[in-house]
Amino acid sequence: LIPRMLLVDPLKRITIPEVRCHGWFTDHLPRYLAVMQADAAVTSPRMDEEMIHEVVRLGFDREHLVSSIRSRQQNKATVTYWLLLDNRRRMPSSGYLSAALSE
């Protein structure tokens, strides 16, 4: 379990639901450590419409992208979406570099 949690590649790394299903986590787990099942509406990811537009502009189908994000599928469209979103979060949003980066 631990080696799978420490994998660098996020596509190969074990997910939280997989950890919760693992025998080490489920066998003889004290009740106070049990995790309540979350409501599906709460756990569905929020989508950034601007990033969806950018991914569609790159040639991906909008409906396929949106359904893939909702169902948490990993494919070229969703990887592109998450990479663009992460890149935007790391870039300065309103600093003097934004004009230079757009050139």
C-alpha positions as MATLAB code, in Angstrom:
seq = 'LIPRMLLVDPLKRITIPEVRCHGWFTDHLPRYLAVMQADAAVTSPRMDEEMIHEVVRLGFDREHLVSSIRSRQQNKATVTYWLLLDNRRRMPSSGYLSAALSE';
ca = [
       0.000    0.000    0.000;
       2.635    2.544    1.016;
       4.808    2.117   -2.110;
       1.710    2.679   -4.279;
       0.888    5.840   -2.297;
       4.395    7.212   -2.838;
       4.501    6.813   -6.625;
       5.534   10.046   -8.334;
       3.353    9.505  -11.419;
      -0.192   10.599  -10.444;
      -1.706    8.340  -13.110;
      -0.116    5.284  -11.467;
      -0.511    6.418   -7.835;
      -3.236    4.774   -5.760;
      -6.332    6.913   -5.249;
      -8.104    7.641   -1.943;
     -11.037    5.350   -2.820;
      -8.564    2.562   -3.650;
      -6.802    3.112   -0.311;
     -10.137    2.884    1.484;
     -10.831   -0.456   -0.242;
      -7.388   -1.887    0.552;
      -7.337   -4.766    3.044;
      -4.938   -2.967    5.386;
      -7.403   -0.112    5.662;
     -10.594   -2.171    5.909;
      -9.621   -5.129    8.121;
     -10.162   -4.498   11.827;
     -10.335   -0.729   11.404;
     -11.545    0.890   14.647;
     -14.901    2.623   14.259;
     -13.519    6.014   15.198;
     -11.186    5.842   12.179;
     -13.911    4.871    9.696;
     -14.632    7.467    7.049;
     -18.208    8.443    6.338;
     -19.233    8.190    2.686;
     -19.364   11.657    1.164;
     -22.326   12.943   -0.775;
     -21.750   12.716   -4.552;
     -22.766   16.364   -5.025;
     -20.076   17.453   -2.583;
     -17.333   15.304   -4.078;
     -17.931   16.169   -7.733;
     -15.169   18.467   -8.947;
     -15.872   22.119   -9.676;
     -15.159   22.938  -13.288;
     -13.450   26.055  -14.548;
     -15.347   27.258  -17.636;
     -12.389   29.283  -18.894;
     -10.143   26.206  -18.800;
     -12.839   24.096  -20.462;
     -12.961   26.694  -23.256;
      -9.158   26.529  -23.605;
      -9.160   22.729  -23.849;
     -12.000   22.823  -26.420;
     -10.013   25.434  -28.374;
      -7.177   22.880  -28.531;
      -9.488   20.483  -30.370;
     -11.132   18.370  -27.675;
     -14.877   17.678  -27.565;
     -16.615   19.721  -24.844;
     -19.200   17.095  -23.839;
     -16.558   14.357  -23.611;
     -14.327   16.639  -21.511;
     -17.093   17.646  -19.105;
     -18.351   14.075  -18.629;
     -14.774   12.850  -18.143;
     -14.105   15.486  -15.479;
     -17.359   14.624  -13.677;
     -16.592   10.906  -13.694;
     -12.934   11.556  -12.840;
     -11.658    9.678  -15.889;
      -8.050   10.086  -16.884;
      -7.624   10.691  -20.586;
      -5.873   13.197  -22.851;
      -8.638   15.773  -22.476;
      -8.742   15.717  -18.666;
      -4.960   15.633  -18.321;
      -4.794   18.702  -20.585;
      -7.487   20.404  -18.480;
      -5.751   19.732  -15.142;
      -2.306   20.712  -16.479;
      -3.624   24.016  -17.843;
      -5.451   24.676  -14.583;
      -2.338   23.924  -12.506;
      -0.221   26.096  -14.804;
      -2.621   29.029  -14.414;
      -2.518   28.724  -10.622;
       1.276   28.876  -10.659;
       1.575   31.821  -13.040;
       1.377   35.405  -11.760;
      -2.181   36.599  -12.340;
      -1.880   40.352  -12.483;
       1.798   41.194  -12.219;
       4.013   42.988  -14.696;
       4.959   39.642  -16.265;
       1.463   38.915  -17.623;
       1.888   41.316  -20.535;
       5.339   39.932  -21.360;
       4.069   36.364  -21.254;
       1.219   37.089  -23.651;
       3.582   38.357  -26.395;
];
